[in-house]
Amino acid sequence: MARSIEELEKNHPCFGGCKFNAGRIHLPVSPGCNIACRFCDRSINDVEQRPGVTSKVITPDEANTFIGRAIELVPSIKVAGIAGPGDTLATDYALQTFEKIGEAHPELLKCMSTNGLLLNERAQEVIDAGVDTLTVTVNAVDPEIEAKLNDYIIYHGEKIEGVEAAKILIKNQIEGIKKVAAAGVTIKINTVLVPGINDHHISEIARTVREAGAIIYNIIPLIPQHKLKDIERPTCELLEKARKDAEKYIKVFRHCAHCRADAVGVPGISEYSKLVYQNRLNVRSTFSHG
């Protein structure tokens, strides 16, 4: 049964902000990715506070053990989320994990993030896994713009580049959003704001995803790194303009904490990831696309 927006606002930090002090645990079970985003630098470390970073990768079978540890430390945890460090649909691990969480912790909201490349074809699996809220990263709905943000995609074993890859990605994102939203799953959209590339395009993204069924929109300022390391971080003025552009069409989320893929606790208040995940040796030090 679909969760009401009132329930989400009370129990999910991404919907109700910090006013209810609701906690979450991110489970880093998804190592691989199928898009080479030009701004993405996935990493294994204990120090950086940003998406795409985790201290380790865990297995679906370990997830409920870590959830148990987390709830002991933070009883206010209401959400079990999977946001990487790779893409959640590039492998089966995230969906397997949600099935196990549903059996052991049916009280928790299940939250998943994806780049959406495989969302159209795996939409029913997402629905069947009991995902309550889905975040899809949509950085453009114009293939010419999207092509400037990714080097390539890996789609059904084929490496595809340029505008052709962007067309596939955008189509699959929008069609997938429509399917999952129609089933009652609450959809949030993330957009990485990249000055000079998609900053003038936010209104069009917001309008398109709202028409597809999304209800809330999060604009994330670029962290200059990887192949976009020479682009300056968006100014506060540019970020605010983008948010106002989006608000013409959709509710805008303004308190993103840029959470790690292994975050544990109440955003902005507590962080217990090291205590929860400290008893397992790091087994990976690098990632590869594909």
Secondary structure by P-SEA (a helix, b strand, c coil): ccccaaaaaaccccccccccbbbbbbbccccccccccccbbbbbcccccccccccccccccaaaaaaaaaaaaccccccccccccccccccaaaaaaaaaaaaccccbbbbbbccccccccaaaaaaaacccbbbbbbccccaaaaaaccccccccccccccaaaaaaaaaaaaaaaaaaaaaccbbbbbbbcccccccccaaaaaaaaaaacccbbbbbcccccccccccccccaaaaaaaaaaaaacccccccccccccccccccccccccccccccccccccccccc
